Amino acid sequence: MGSLSLEMDFEPLPMTPRSLAMTPRSLARRRLFPNGENKKQKVAPPGAGPRKNLELEVMEPGLKNDGPSLDTILVNYLDTLKQRVNYHLGYPVNICYDHYATLAPLLQFHLNNCGDPFLQNTVDFHSKDFEVAVLDWFAQLWEIEKDQYWGYVTNGGTEGNLHGILLGRELLPDGILYASKDSHYSVFKAARMYRMDSETINTSVNGEMDYSDLRAKLLQNKDKPAIINVTIGTTFKGAIDDVDVILETLKDCGYSQDRFYIHCDAALCGLMTPFINNMISFKKPIGSVTISGHKFLGCPMPCGVQITRKSYINNLSTNVEYIASVDATISGSRNGLTPIFLWYSLSAKGQIGLQKDVKRCLENAKYLKDRLQKEGISVMLNELSIIVVLERPRDHEFVRRWQLSCVKDMAHVIVMPGITREMLDNFISELVQQRKQ
Ligand SMILES: Cc1ncc(COP(=O)(O)O)c(C=O)c1O
C-alpha cells in the first residue's frame, strides 16, 4: 500500500488542448503527477499551520490583473494541501490512491452514468460497465446473487442513506423510522425530507444502539411497520449496531418480515467488517447496505455504493423517455469517473490488500490508544474500530491544526490507511506538549 507522494516539485501545465490529451507517462515526465511509485510520506516540519481560505475571484482573460497568475494560485494551493495532508487525522478519508496518475487522462472526457447502471445507454460517454463490475464485487462480498440484487454507485454515504430509507418508505409507506441517536445526521435528514415519523433510540456509552430502548419503542408502535437504520460503525465512536440482536428484537416484538425494513449504513466499516467478522449479509432479512467509497477504500472524489434487493427496486423505478432509461437513483447526472476509480482500486488491492489495510489500521489505532493512555489522557476505542476517541484538547489552534472533529468534551482520531505511526507519534508528542502548557 503506498501513499501520496509529497516530495515532487509541482510544475504547472499550461492548459492547452495538448496538455488535456496527455498520457500518464507524459504527465509523469512533466512531473505534474508523481509516477505512482510508492514513496514514503514526508512529514512536514511543525509549523505547517491550518490552511487559510483564499480570497479569490474569477479572472477575466485579457484584462489587466495585478494579482498572482492562475498557475501561481494553483501551485500555492497544491503546496498547502501537500503540507496539510500530514495533519489529516480527524475525518474518515483514505488519502492513498497512487493510481490517480494512471487515471488522470480520463479527465479529458465527460463521463456520465445517468440512469440505471444495468440498462444500455444511448450515449457512449459512460462507465456503466465498470460500475456493474464494482456492484458485482460488493454483491459477492455481502452475499447476494447477481440476479437477486440491484445497486448503483452513489455520490457518497449520504446518498446511500437517502436511497435506502426511501426504499423502506416506499415498501412500507406508513412505517416509522428507528435510528439510534449516534446515527449519521443524514439519516435524520432523510426523515425530515420524506416527512416520516421517526423514533430516536438511545445509545450506550460506547455509541451502540440501546436494544432495550429499541424494544420499548417497537412495542409502543406495534400497529405501524418499522424501518430501521442500523449503523455498522458510528460516525463519532465507531460503534457497531448488532444486526442479529435487532432482528431478534423485531421477532420478539411480533414484527414479521413483511412488516420491517432494515437499511445498513456501513459508510466507513462496510469494507472492514467483512474481513474480521462477516456481519453484513443479505442471507439475513436486510433490505439495503451502503458504504462511502472515499472512506476506507479511498478515492479523490466523494462516492459510495448502494446495494439492495432487485425485488424492491421496482417501487422506485420510473421510465424516463428523455434518457431512454429507467431511473431509480436519487440524482440525475451521475459521476462516471468514480466507478472507474473504485474498480481500479478494488482490482489493484484485492481482498488480500484490503485485509492487510484493516489489520494495519486496527493495530495503529490500538497503538495510539495505548500511547495516549500511558500519557494519562482519557481514551476509548471500540472493538473492531479504528476511531480513537479522546478528551477534547483545550487549545483550539491544536484542534484546527490536526483537523480534529470534536463533539462536546470529546475529539477523535480516525486511523485510516494513509496514517503512519510517524504521524501518530508527532500528534502524541505535540498533544503532550500542548497539555503541559
Ligand atoms: C456512519 C456514516 N454514515 C454516513 C456518512 C456520510 O457519508 P458521506 O460523507 O460519504 O456522505 C458518514 C460520514 O462520515 C458516516 O460516518
The ligand as an SDF file (V2000), in Angstrom:
LIG
                    3D

 16 16  0  0  0  0  0  0  0  0999 V2000
  -21.9240    6.2720    9.6080 C   0  0  0  0  0  0  0  0  0  0  0  0
  -21.8890    7.2830    8.4920 C   0  0  0  0  0  0  0  0  0  0  0  0
  -22.8770    7.3040    7.6050 N   0  0  0  0  0  0  0  0  0  0  0  0
  -22.9200    8.1630    6.5860 C   0  0  0  0  0  0  0  0  0  0  0  0
  -21.9030    9.0910    6.4190 C   0  0  0  0  0  0  0  0  0  0  0  0
  -21.9740   10.0670    5.2770 C   0  0  0  0  0  0  0  0  0  0  0  0
  -21.1020    9.6980    4.2820 O   0  0  0  0  0  0  0  0  0  0  0  0
  -20.7030   10.7160    3.1180 P   0  0  0  0  0  0  0  0  0  0  0  0
  -19.8590   11.7530    3.7550 O   0  0  0  0  0  0  0  0  0  0  0  0
  -19.9790    9.8380    2.1490 O   0  0  0  0  0  0  0  0  0  0  0  0
  -21.9530   11.2670    2.5500 O   0  0  0  0  0  0  0  0  0  0  0  0
  -20.8360    9.1170    7.3160 C   0  0  0  0  0  0  0  0  0  0  0  0
  -19.7660   10.0860    7.1630 C   0  0  0  0  0  0  0  0  0  0  0  0
  -18.8850   10.2540    7.9460 O   0  0  0  0  0  0  0  0  0  0  0  0
  -20.8220    8.1800    8.3810 C   0  0  0  0  0  0  0  0  0  0  0  0
  -19.8470    8.1610    9.2950 O   0  0  0  0  0  0  0  0  0  0  0  0
  1  2  1  0
  2  3  1  0
  2 15  2  0
  3  4  2  0
  4  5  1  0
  5  6  1  0
  5 12  2  0
  6  7  1  0
  7  8  1  0
  8  9  2  0
  8 10  1  0
  8 11  1  0
 12 13  1  0
 12 15  1  0
 13 14  2  0
 15 16  1  0
M  END
$$$$
